[in-house]
Amino acid sequence: MRTVLLNAGPLAHLAPSKHNDNELISVEKAIIIKDGVIEEIKDSIDALDEFGLPTAPGQTPRGLHVIDLGGKAVVPGFVDAHTHLLWAGDRSQEVGWRQKGLTYTEIASRGGGIRHTVERTRQATEEELIELGYVRLREALRTGTTHLETKSGYGLNTDSELRLLKIADHLGGMENTPSIDATWMGAHDVPHGSTPEAYVESVIAEQLPAVIEQGIARSADVFCEPGWFSVEQSEDILSASKHHGLSLRMHIDEFVDGGGGELAASLGAVTADHAYHTQLDARLNMKEKGVITGFLPGTPYAMGDSWPDMDLIQEHDIPFTLATDFNPNCRTLSLPFMCSLMVQRCGMSPLSALRAVTSTAAQSTPHPSGLPHGVIKEGAVANLNIVDGPHWELATLSPTGTPFAATILNGQLITH
């Protein structure tokens, strides 16, 4: 069975080649999909001839599923490169504490923060966490996400961390949900009753070998921030993880410049996220070493923190992604909302925002098939978003609801 998408409007393919650096096609195209992969992109008139399709409503040839897009724009499936999908509990009361001026550290000392979520997540049954994860994935799909990276980190002991990775793996194999790239983040915080030194030792000596034996996590992540894990502790955990074959991701410089950027560069991390306070020299070093910066607009939106200087980032052509950072304090999985924040409040161009949630994001979190994604090109995974209108920019200008009439997920049409 082939699916033929006819009469696409502007196509934001985001897959420039050495022969053509244009990322947009503004002529009516047909996209031919077979076995979940984009087989061919050609003019609609040529597809009509090749497949013997009627130019007026009539009998569709056997073995074809024909969808007339009627000039609607098409963009790649969105890739959410930083989420904390699996957790239980509610920390809504913390907003009042923040409004009274309490810091993140002070909230944690009151029994809030990550440790509170860890306690509730440990208490939740596997079935409850699966249901929570499924509902969240379906909501992400409704706003165009076709693949996401997600972290453990609300377990903070070996059994609980392994359970979260197992559930993520299960959810990633379900039908009609985004695919999942699993990251182990045992170093998200220090559990109650332990010291940083003792916990780091247990993370390396106990958790890491168990995670490797389980074989689900592709990457390791560490919250490298003063008050959580120092640069030296982060380096020990990440170096051990790299030795065991895990890819490296990092949380850095969210509250202050703690030196995480230089560590990310020296270790060759794939991505270093938050990075609100990273200095320019460290950013340039990260760029030179191939580290992608992950910006998470939902965090300053929810927490009232400062925004990064995106003009400086783009002036120096520093590669970056935009992601939701879905977590108990930032309860949204809408990448269109992230794009809207940057375009409509921070002056980012729609194309830059779109690139940050598609092609660049896909570089930091590969599709489980091993095929290209986050782009529209022949041989790529058939993950596409059909914009509910003729202009692709709408995908980045929708702070509520969904800008998409439908999503093609692994070649399957899902209407919204």
N, C-alpha and C positions, 0 to 999 in steps of 0.2 A: 504494500500500500504506500503510495506517494501522496503527500500533501502539497498542493500548489497554491501559494498565496499570490493572487493576481492583483494588479493595479495598486501597488503600494505607492503612497505619496513619498515625501522626502524620506530617504533612508539614511539614518545616521549610523553608518557601518563601523566607524572608528577603527578601521583596519587598513591604514595607508600602507602602500608598498613602496619599494625603491623607485618604481616607475610613476607613481601617482601619490602625492602626499595629501590629497584631498580626503577628508574624513566624511564627507556628505555626498550623497547622490540625490539630485533633485528631479529625476525623471522617473516615470512610472516603470517599476520593475516587477518581475515575478521571482519569488523565492521558492525553489523546489526542495522539498524535505523528504528524505528516505531514511528509515530506521533511526530516527532521532537525530540525524545529522543533516546539515545544509549541503545538499548535493550540487546545486547549481543556482546561480543568480543571472537572470537574463531579462531582456525586454519582454514585457507582457505579451506583445503581439507575436513574438517568436515562440513563446510558450503556448499560446493558442494554436499556432500552426503545428508545433511539434507533437502536442498531445491530442490534436484533433478536437479541441474544445469548441463548443458552440459559442458564437458571439452574442447570442440571446439565450435566455433561460431555456433549458431543455435537458436532455438526457446526458448525464456526466459519464464519460467512459469508465468502464469497470476498472477497479484498482486505483482510482484517483479520488482524493478528497479535495475539492476545489473550494477555496474561500476567496471571495471578491472583497478586497479591502476598501474599495471605493475611494481611494485617494488618502486614506488614513496614513499618517506617518508611522514609521517603525524604528525602534531603537533596540539595542541588545538587552537581553535579560540582565537585571541588576545583580550585582555581587556585593554582599554585605561582608566586608573584610574584618569586622571586629564586633562580636556579640558575646554576651554572657546569657545564653538561652535558658539554661536549666537552673532554676532555684525556686524555692517556696518561701512563703511569708510575705509580710507587708511592713514597709518602713515609712509609710506616709507621714507618720508623726514627726519625722525628722525635719520636715520643711519648716515647722515652727521653731525648732532649735536653730536652724540656719538663719532664720529671720531675726533671731535674737543675737546673732553674731557668733554662735558657736562654730568652731572650725571642724573640719572632717575628723581630725584627731580627737578633739573634745567630744564629739558625738560618739565616737567609738568607745571612749572611756565611760560614757553613760550607758553602755550596753547596746548601742546602736551599731550602725556600720556593717562591715562585712561579717563580723563574728555573729551578729544577730541572725543574718541570713544563713550562715553556716548551720546554726542550731536548728532553724526551721527546716532547712533542706535535709539535714540528717534525719529529722523526725518524719519527713514525708515518705510515703511508700513508693516503690518503683512505679506502680500503676498511676499514682497521682502525678508523679513527675513526667511520665510519658504523656498523660493527658494534657498537662500544662504545656509541654513542649510542642505537641501536635497543634493545639489551638494557636500557639504563637507562630508556628511555621505557616499555618494557613493564612494568618493575618499578614505575615511578611509577603507571601505569594500574592495576596490581593493587591499589594502596592508594588508589585513588579519584581520582587527578589526571587531569583531562580537558583541561587547558590549562596551559602553563607558559611563563614568560619565561626566556630563557637568554642568556648573554653570551659574546662572544668574550673575548679577554684572555690566552690562553695562546699567542699567536703573537708579539705585540710587534714585528712588522714588517708592512709593507703586504701582501705576498703571503700570509703566514701568517694574518693577521687576516681577509683576504678569503676564504681557504679555509675557515676555521672558520664564517664566516657562510654560505657556500655550502652547507656540510654541514648546518648547522642548518636552512636553508631546505628542503633535500632531505628531511630527516627529518620536518619538519613537514607535508610533503605525502604521507607514507606512510599506508596504511590501518591502522586499529586501533591508532593511537598518538595520544597527546595532541597537540593543535595547539600551535604554537610562535610566540612573539613574540620576534623577534631583536633583541638589543642589541649595539652595538659598544662594546667596552671596551678600546681600544688603550692607554688610560692606566690599566692595571692595575698596572704596575711599570715601572721603567726597565731596559731590556735590558742584559745584560753588555757592557761596552765603551763604553757611552754615558754621558753626563751628563744630569741632569734637564733642564737648559736646552736642550741639543741635541735631546733626545728630544721634549720638548714642541713644539719648533719643527717637527720632522719629523711629529709627530702631526697638527698643524694644517695644515701645508703639503702633506704627501704623503698620509698615511693618510686623513684626512677627505675630501678630494676624491674619492679612489678609492672610499671607502665610499658616498658619495652617488651616484657614477656607477653602482656595482653595484646599488643600489636595494633591498637586502634589509633592512638594519637600520632599525628604526623609531625607535630611541632611541640615545642616547649615555650612557655611564656613566664615572665617574672615581673612583679610589680617593683621596679627599681626606682625607689623614691625614699628620700629621708623620712624616717619614721616607720618604714616598712622594711625593705631589703636594701642594704647598702650596695654601692658599686662593687665592692669586693665580694660580698655574699652572692650578688647576682651573677658575677663572673664565674664563681665556683659552680653554681647550679647550671648555668647555661653552657659552660665549657664541658661539664660532665654530660649534659644532654647532647651536645654536638658530637662528643666522642661516641655516643651510642647511636648516632645516625639521625637524630631529630633535627628538623629545621628550627630556626630560632626566631621568636617574636618577642617584643618587649613593650611594657608600659613604662614610659619615661617622662620626667620633667613636667608632671601634671600640675604641681603646686609651686615648685621652685625649680631652678636649674640645679639638678643634683648630679650632673655628670653622666647621665644615661646616654646622651647622644654620642659621646666619645666611645663609650663602651660598645654601643650598637655598631659603630663603625669598625672598631677593632676586632669584634667577633664575627662580623659579616652577617648580622641579623637580616632577615628578609624585610622586616618592617619594624619600626619603632613608633608607637602610637601615643596619643595625647600630645606630647612634645610642645606644649603651649609656651614653655619658658626656655626652650633650647636656644642657645646663642647661635648667631649666624655662622661662626667658624666651625662649630660642630655640625651644623646643618650641611655645610658645604663638604665637610669630611664624610658625612653620611652619604651624600650624593655620589661622591667619588668612589666610595666602597660599594655602591649599588643598594644602599638601604632606602626603602620607601618609607616616607613619613605618613602615618595614619592620623588624619584629623577627625575628631569626633564632635561635630557641632552640637549634638544633643546634650553633651555634658555641660558646656558653658550655658546653654539655654536653660537646663534644669537646675544647675547649681549656682548660677550667677557669676561664674568666673569670666575672666577676660578672654577675648577672642585673639587668635594668632594673627599676625600681620601677613595676610595672604598676598598683598601687593609685593612685599619683599620676597615671599616664597616664589611667586610666579616670575618676578624680575630675574631671579637667579635660576629659573627653570628647574626647581627642585621637584622631583616626582612625588606626588602625594595621592592618597585616597581619601574619600569621605565615607564614614561608616556610622552606624547608629549607636554603638556601645550599649545596646539594650541591656539593662540591669535594673536592680530594684529602685534606683534613683532616677533612671532615665527610661521610662516605660513606653518606648515607641520602637517599632521595627520598620518605620516608613523611611525609606531612602529618598522618595520624592520630597519629604519634609526636610531632610538634611540638605538636599540640593536647594530647596526654597530658602532656607535660612542663609545659605551662602550667596545665592544670587540676589534675593530680594532685600537682604539686610547687610550683606558684606560686599556687594558689588562684583562678585565673581561672574565671569561670563557663563552663560548656559552650557556652552560646549565644554569648558573646563570642568564644570560640575558633573556633567554627564560622563566625561572621560574618567573622572575620579571614582565613579560608582560602577564602572563597566570595565573597560580595557585595562586600566591601571590596577584596579582592585583584583582583577583576574590574575594578574602577574603575581600577586602575593598569596593567593589561595587557589591552587589548581583544581580543576574539575576532576572528580574521581575516575572518569573515563580516560583521562590523560589527553583529551582533545582540547583544542583552543576553545575558550568561551569568553563572554564579555565583548565579543565582536560579532559582526555579521559578515561572514565570508565562507566560501566553499571549503568544506572539511571541518567546520566548527560545529560544536554542539548547537542543535536547533533550539536555543533558548532566546526568545524574542518577546518584546512588548509591543503591542499594537496600541498606539496612542489614540485616545478618543477625540481625534480631530486631525486637521491637515498639517499641523506645525509640531515638529519634534520638540521644540522648546517647552511645550506644555508639561513634558515629563519632569522638568526642573522647577515648575512654578505652581505646585499643588501642595500647599501645607496641610490640607485636610483631604480626606477621601482618597480616591485613586485616580490618576490621570489616564488610566489604561482601560480600553474597552475589553481587552483580552490579553492573555499571556500564553505564549507557546512554550511549554515546559517539556524538554526532551522530545520535541516533535508533536506533543499532544496539545490541542486547543483547550484552554480553560477560560471561560468567559467570566467577567466580573459584574 
